[in-house]
């Protein structure tokens, strides 16, 4: 649970940091507890459940819209390519 809380706090902080810069920060996040599934780090043998929940998540219209925007922003083609700095 601590990891989930930390990631939620980080997410909120990132939203705050980038609130004036649209289309810079994206979060793709399958919410396991909300879907009635909790998987401990030691239970990765349950890959079938993880895969099914992830496919379900990726099949949502709002997630597909977010992914389409993310791909557009990351594209080397204008209009976004001159606005995004890629760092490693």
Secondary structure by P-SEA (a helix, b strand, c coil): caaaaaaaaaaaaaaaaacccccccccccccccccccccccccccaaaaaaaaaaaaaacaaaaaaaaaaaaaacccccccccccccc
